[in-house]
Amino acid sequence: MHIHVHRTGGFAAIDRRAEIDTADREDSGEWQALAERAVADGHSEPPVGVPDGFSYQITVDGHTVYCSDPRLTDEQRTLITRVMREGA
């Protein structure tokens, strides 16, 4: 599974991107379950966020959804954090 996260906005308006391929990871099943739940609650179009908040584009195996602070689900927040921390 290939997961890509693109974060925009924030106070400094700095874009950040990270991605991870879970195919060869021992915890790939955990990543897949998390990604499926995060994408299920995403929007097909970028939602209206709050001033200086972050907006996210999450792409999992070619399927893209959008979400933004402060209305992230727990699964979206966890997936974004993990990809940003562990991805390249």
C-alpha positions, 0 to 999 in steps of 0.5 A: 500500500502506498500512502501519500500525505500533503499538508498545506496552510498553518501560520507559516503556510509551509507545504509539507509532503511525506509518503510511505510504502507499506508493502514490505513492512511487518506492520502492513496490515495495521497500516492498511486498516488505519488508512482505510478508516482514515480515507472512509471519513475523508471528503472528495473536495477540500473542506473549508478549514479555519484560519491558520489551520492545516489542510490535508490531502491523503492519497492511498493507492491512487484514491485521494481524500481531503480533510482539515483541522480541527475536524480530523477524525482520530484515524486521520490524525494518527495516519497523518502523524505516522506518515509525516514521522515515518515516511520520506 
